[in-house]
Amino acid sequence: MSDIRAELIESLDEAEWDWLIPHAQRDAIILVSSQLDIIDVGAAIASEKTKEVQIWIDEALITKPSIQQLGTWNTDRSKRFETLIVQPYVLVKEK
């Protein structure tokens, strides 16, 4: 698990919404709540910890962006996000 975490920490980045639009268009964006650590979420997904991930989904701590959120972000394409790629997903957390 620590190797996965180390790889994910190396991959952690920041991106403007404009750069993330192609991923949103292919429905690959997962929005991570401010209550969670994006590395913890990425590690759980990469390690296929389905029970843990399902709890976060059930508690709406990880979600797909809503139509309203997408609309808001599209009006401010310079909005920045903490990002982490865990194929085939791009995890994002609002800054």
N, C-alpha and C positions, 0 to 999 in steps of 0.2 A: 504494500500500500504506500509506503514512504517513497518508492521510486515513482509511482504515479503522481503523488503530490509534488515531488521535486520537478517532474516534467511539466506539470500544470502551472506551478509557480513561474517557471521559465517562460511559459506561453502566455501568461497574464499580460494584457495590454489595455490600452485605452483607444477608443475610436469615436469619431463623430457619427451621428445618425446617418448622414449622407453615405458613408462607407458601408453601413449595415443594410441599406435598402435592398440590395440584391438578395441577401439572406432572408429578409422578411418576405420578399416576393416568392421565395421557394418554401416558405413556412418553416424555416429552420431556427427562428429566434425563440429562445426561452428566457423569460424575464425572471430574474432572481430577486426576491424580496430583500429589503435592506436589513431584515432580521437575520439573514443567513450569510455565511461566508461563501463567496463564489467558488473558492478552491474546494471547500467541503462538498458543495453540490457537484462540481465537476468530477471530483474523486469518486463520489457515490455513483454517478452515472457511468463513469469509465469502468468501475469495478462491478457494475451490474447489481448494485445493492437495491433491488427493486422495492423491498419493504420500506426502506428509508425514503426513497424517492417518492413512493406512493403516499406516504404520510405528508410530505411537503406539498404534493399535488392536492391531496384532500384538504389541506389547511390553506390552500391558495398561496403558498409561499414560493412556489415556482409555477408560472403560468405562461401561456401564450399571450402576447400583447393583444389588448382589446382594440376594437376599431377606433375608439376614442383616443387611446394612447397613440396609435399609429398616426391618426390625424394630427394630434398635437405635435408629435415628433416631426411630421412632414412639414409643419409650418416653421419649425426651427431646426433646420438640417444641421446646424452646427452644435446641437445638443450632444454632450459627451457621455459616454458609457464606459464602465469597466467591462472588458470583454474577455472571454475565454472560449476557445474552440475545443469542443469535445465531439468529434465527428459522430453523426452528421449535423450536430447542433452547434449553434453559437449562443453561449450563455451571455446575457447582458445584465448589468446592474446600473441603474441610473446614478449619475454622479451629482 
